[in-house]
Amino acid sequence: MKRIEEIKPLLESPKKVVITMHQKPDADAMGSSLALFHYLKQKGHDVTVISPTNFPEFLEWMPGAKEVLDFESAQEKALKALEGIELLFCLDFNALYRTKSMEPYLAALSCIKVLIDHHLEPQPDFDYGVSDTTAASTAQLVYETIYLLGDEKYINEEMAQCIYAGTMTDTGSFRFASTSARVHRMVADLFDRGLKHEIIHQAIYDNFLENRLRFLGHSLLNRMEVYYEYNTAMIAIPYTDLKRFDLQTGDTEGVVNYLLSIQGIKLAALIIDRHQEVKLSFRSKGDVDVNTFARKYFDGGGHFHAAGGHSADSLEKTVQRFISAIKENEEILQ
C-alpha cells in the first residue's frame, strides 16, 4: 500500500469517487466520510457517500448526511453510483467484510482503492492509504491527510464539525488514552477556524428519546452482571428488550462504557441478541487487550482498549462462551 500523500496527483483532475464506511456507522465513520466528502467536492470531484446500512438518527445533523445513500434501502442507486468510479475511499474499517452486503461489489471493483483507518491489522486490499493505530480517530486522519496534501485551506466549518464529532466520540469526549497532544492541537486548529463545539456535543449526547434512557436504567438494574474475581462486568441484552423499548440504530451506543466506571473493573462487555446474530462490544483498561480477546474468541477485533465481535450461537451460549473466556484469561485480568 502506497502512502496516502501519494494520491495527490490523482486528485488534481476531476474524478468519479465513492466514499464508504463500515456497517452501522458511528460518528467517526460518518464524520470522517463526510469531512472527506466536503473536501473532495471543493476540489471538483463527483462524490457519493454510501453507508452499507442505516445510521443513527443522532448523526443526521451532520452536514451532508442527507446525501448519504443507504446501501440496504437504496441498493439500485448505490450500485449505479459505483459504476465507473475511479477512486474508492474506505474509511474507518480495514477489511471489506465490514461493509456487509456491499463486500462482493467492492471486491469486484477495478478502480483504485484508498484506505484511511486506525484499526489494527488491515487487509492488503488497498492501493494507497494510511493505517495509523496511534490516531484517536479516522476523522483525525482525514484532517491530517488534507494537511499532508497541502490543502488545509479547504477545511471549512462543515468539515470541522464532522472532524470534531468523529474525534470527540472515538475518544470518549477526550478521556481515553488515545487523546494525545496531537489530538488537542488539531482541535485547537478547528477552534481557530470557528468551530462551535457545544452544539455538536448536544446533537450527539443530548438528543435521545425517553425510551433510550429507560432502556439504560433497565439494563443497569436487571441485565448487569459483575464478576469481581475476574475484574469484569457484563450486560447481556435479549432481543425482547430491543423490541420492548423500541430501540433504533445507535441507541445502545456507549452503554458498555458505564461498566468501566465500576471500581476495579478492567474488562467490560455488552452482548446483544440482534436476532440474526449476537453482537459483542468490549472495552478495557490498563494492559487488557480486547482486540486480541475479540479476535481469539469472537471472530472480531478493533483497538487495544475497544473492540467488537459476533457470534452465531444463542445469547445464552454466547454468554457462557464469554464467561469461559474470562476464566481462561484470569491471570491477565488480575
C-alpha positions in Angstrom: 0.0 0.0 0.0 1.5 3.3 -1.1 1.5 6.3 1.3 -1.7 8.4 1.4 0.1 11.6 0.3 1.0 9.9 -3.0 -2.6 10.2 -4.2 -2.1 13.9 -4.6 -1.6 13.8 -8.4 -4.8 11.7 -8.8 -6.8 14.4 -7.1 -5.6 17.2 -9.4 -8.3 16.5 -12.0 -12.0 15.7 -11.5 -12.7 12.0 -10.7 -15.8 9.9 -10.1 -15.4 9.0 -6.4 -17.2 6.8 -3.9 -16.6 7.0 -0.1 -17.8 4.2 2.1 -17.5 3.1 5.7 -18.3 0.1 8.0 -21.8 -1.1 8.6 -23.9 0.6 11.3 -21.6 3.6 11.2 -20.8 5.5 14.3 -19.9 9.2 14.5 -16.3 8.6 13.5 -17.2 6.6 10.4 -19.8 9.2 9.3 -17.8 12.2 10.4 -14.6 11.2 8.6 -16.6 10.2 5.5 -18.5 13.5 5.3 -15.4 15.6 6.0 -13.7 13.9 3.1 -16.8 14.3 1.0 -16.8 18.1 1.5 -13.1 18.3 0.8 -13.3 16.4 -2.5 -16.4 18.3 -3.6 -14.5 21.5 -3.2 -11.7 20.0 -5.3 -14.2 19.5 -8.1 -14.8 15.7 -7.9 -18.1 13.9 -8.4 -18.5 12.3 -5.0 -21.0 9.9 -3.5 -21.0 8.6 0.1 -22.5 5.2 0.6 -23.2 3.6 4.0 -23.6 -0.2 4.0 -26.6 0.1 6.3 -28.7 2.7 8.0 -27.1 5.0 10.6 -28.3 6.6 13.9 -30.8 9.5 13.8 -28.5 11.5 16.1 -26.0 11.7 13.2 -28.5 13.2 10.8 -27.5 16.7 11.8 -24.1 16.3 10.2 -23.5 18.5 7.1 -24.1 16.3 4.1 -25.7 13.4 5.9 -28.9 13.7 3.9 -27.0 12.9 0.7 -25.6 9.6 2.1 -27.0 6.6 0.4 -28.1 3.6 2.5 -27.0 0.5 0.5 -29.6 -1.7 2.1 -32.6 0.6 1.3 -31.3 2.3 -1.9 -29.3 -0.5 -3.4 -30.2 0.4 -7.0 -29.0 4.0 -6.6 -25.9 2.8 -4.7 -24.9 0.3 -7.4 -25.4 3.0 -10.0 -23.1 5.3 -8.1 -20.4 2.5 -8.0 -20.5 2.2 -11.8 -17.4 3.5 -13.5 -15.8 5.0 -10.4 -12.1 5.9 -10.5 -11.5 6.1 -6.7 -12.9 4.2 -3.8 -12.2 5.6 -0.3 -12.7 3.1 2.5 -12.9 4.9 5.9 -12.9 3.6 9.5 -12.6 -0.1 8.6 -9.7 -2.2 7.3 -11.4 -5.3 5.8 -14.1 -5.3 3.2 -16.3 -7.8 5.1 -17.0 -4.9 7.5 -19.2 -3.4 4.7 -21.7 -6.4 5.0 -23.7 -6.9 1.8 -21.5 -4.4 -0.1 -18.4 -6.6 0.2 -18.7 -8.5 -3.1 -19.5 -5.4 -5.1 -16.5 -3.5 -3.6 -14.2 -6.5 -4.1 -15.1 -6.7 -7.8 -14.3 -3.1 -8.5 -11.2 -2.4 -10.7 -10.7 1.1 -9.5 -8.0 2.5 -7.2 -8.9 1.7 -3.6 -7.7 4.1 -0.8 -7.7 3.2 2.9 -8.0 5.8 5.8 -8.2 3.9 9.1 -6.9 3.5 12.6 -7.7 -0.2 13.3 -5.2 -3.0 13.8 -4.1 -5.4 11.0 -5.5 -4.0 7.7 -6.1 -6.4 4.9 -3.8 -6.0 1.9 -6.6 -4.9 -0.5 -5.8 -1.2 -0.9 -3.6 0.7 -3.3 -3.0 3.8 -1.3 -3.7 4.7 2.3 -2.9 5.3 5.9 -3.4 2.8 8.7 -2.3 4.5 11.9 -3.3 2.8 15.1 -1.9 5.7 17.2 -4.6 8.0 15.8 -7.5 8.7 18.0 -10.0 8.6 15.2 -10.3 8.2 11.4 -11.7 11.8 11.3 -8.3 12.9 12.7 -6.5 11.0 9.9 -8.7 12.7 7.3 -7.7 16.1 8.8 -4.0 15.1 8.8 -4.3 13.8 5.2 -5.6 17.1 4.0 -2.6 18.8 5.6 -0.2 16.3 4.0 -1.7 17.1 0.7 -1.2 20.8 1.3 -4.9 21.6 1.1 -5.6 22.8 4.6 -7.2 25.9 3.1 -10.2 23.7 2.3 -11.0 22.9 5.9 -14.3 24.8 6.3 -16.9 24.9 9.1 -18.8 21.9 7.8 -15.6 19.8 7.7 -14.6 21.0 11.1 -17.9 19.9 12.6 -17.6 16.4 11.1 -14.0 16.0 12.2 -14.7 17.2 15.7 -17.7 14.9 16.1 -15.8 11.8 15.0 -12.9 12.5 17.3 -15.0 13.6 20.3 -16.9 10.3 20.2 -14.0 8.0 19.5 -12.0 9.5 22.4 -14.9 9.2 24.8 -15.2 13.1 25.0 -11.3 13.2 25.1 -10.9 11.0 28.1 -9.4 7.8 26.5 -5.7 7.2 26.3 -5.7 7.9 22.6 -6.3 11.6 23.4 -2.8 12.9 22.7 -1.3 16.3 22.3 -1.7 15.7 18.6 -5.4 15.5 19.1 -5.6 18.7 21.1 -3.5 20.6 18.6 -6.0 19.5 15.9 -9.0 20.6 18.0 -7.3 23.9 18.7 -6.9 24.5 14.9 -10.6 23.7 14.4 -11.5 26.2 17.1 -9.3 28.8 15.4 -11.4 28.1 12.2 -14.6 29.0 14.0 -15.8 25.6 15.3 -18.7 25.8 17.9 -18.2 22.6 19.8 -21.1 22.7 22.3 -23.8 22.3 19.6 -22.1 19.2 18.4 -22.0 17.6 21.9 -25.6 18.4 22.4 -26.6 17.0 19.0 -24.9 13.7 19.8 -25.3 13.2 23.5 -28.5 15.2 24.4 -30.7 14.0 21.5 -32.2 10.7 22.6 -35.8 9.7 23.1 -37.1 8.8 26.5 -37.2 5.1 25.8 -33.4 5.0 25.4 -32.9 6.3 28.9 -35.5 3.8 30.3 -33.7 1.1 28.5 -30.4 2.2 30.0 -31.9 2.1 33.5 -33.4 -1.3 32.9 -30.1 -2.7 31.6 -28.1 -1.5 34.5 -30.6 -2.7 37.0 -31.7 -6.0 35.5 -29.1 -7.1 33.0 -25.7 -6.2 34.5 -23.5 -8.9 36.0 -20.3 -8.2 37.8 -17.5 -10.8 38.1 -15.2 -9.2 40.7 -13.0 -12.3 40.8 -12.1 -11.5 37.1 -12.4 -7.7 37.3 -15.1 -8.0 34.6 -18.6 -6.6 34.1 -21.1 -7.7 31.5 -24.5 -6.6 30.2 -26.4 -9.2 28.1 -29.4 -7.8 26.2 -32.1 -10.3 24.9 -33.9 -9.4 21.7 -37.1 -8.9 23.6 -35.5 -5.9 25.3 -34.7 -4.3 22.0 -38.4 -4.7 21.0 -39.8 -3.7 24.3 -38.0 -0.3 24.3 -38.4 0.1 20.5 -34.6 0.7 20.2 -33.3 2.2 17.0 -29.8 2.1 15.4 -27.4 3.8 17.8 -29.5 3.5 20.9 -27.1 1.0 22.5 -24.0 3.2 21.6 -21.9 3.9 24.7 -23.8 1.6 27.1 -20.7 -0.6 27.6 -18.7 2.3 28.9 -20.8 2.6 32.0 -19.4 -0.8 33.2 -15.9 0.6 33.2 -16.9 3.2 35.8 -17.2 0.4 38.4 -14.3 0.4 40.8 -11.7 -2.3 39.9 -13.3 -3.3 36.6 -10.8 -3.8 33.8 -12.9 -5.6 31.2 -16.5 -4.6 30.1 -18.7 -6.4 27.7 -22.0 -5.6 26.1 -23.6 -8.7 24.5 -26.8 -8.1 22.4 -29.0 -10.5 20.7 -29.7 -8.8 17.3 -32.0 -11.6 16.2 -29.8 -12.6 13.2 -26.7 -12.8 15.2 -25.3 -11.9 18.6 -23.1 -8.8 18.7 -20.4 -8.1 21.3 -18.7 -4.9 22.3 -15.7 -4.8 24.6 -13.9 -2.0 26.5 -10.9 -2.3 28.8 -8.4 -0.5 31.0 -4.7 -0.9 31.6 -2.9 -3.8 29.9 -6.1 -5.8 29.0 -6.0 -6.2 25.2 -9.6 -6.6 24.0 -8.5 -6.6 20.3 -6.7 -9.9 20.8 -9.5 -11.1 23.1 -12.2 -10.4 20.4 -10.2 -12.0 17.6 -9.5 -15.1 19.6 -12.9 -15.8 20.9 -15.5 -14.0 18.8 -14.1 -13.5 15.3 -13.8 -9.8 15.8 -11.2 -7.1 16.5 -10.6 -3.4 16.8 -8.4 -1.5 19.1 -6.4 -2.4 22.2 -9.0 -0.9 24.6 -12.1 -1.0 22.3 -13.1 -3.9 20.1 -16.1 -5.9 19.0 -17.1 -9.4 17.8 -20.1 -11.5 16.8 -21.5 -15.0 17.5 -23.8 -17.3 15.6 -24.8 -19.0 18.9 -27.8 -18.1 21.0 -27.4 -15.3 23.6 -27.2 -17.8 26.4 -24.5 -19.9 24.7 -22.6 -16.7 23.8 -22.7 -15.5 27.4 -21.3 -18.9 28.5 -18.5 -18.7 26.0 -17.7 -15.2 27.3 -17.6 -16.5 30.9 -15.4 -19.4 29.9 -13.1 -16.9 28.0 -12.6 -14.6 31.0 -11.9 -17.7 33.2 -9.2 -18.7 30.7 -7.7 -15.2 31.0 -7.9 -14.9 34.8 -4.2 -14.1 35.1 -4.4 -11.3 32.6 -7.5 -9.8 34.3 -5.9 -9.6 37.8 
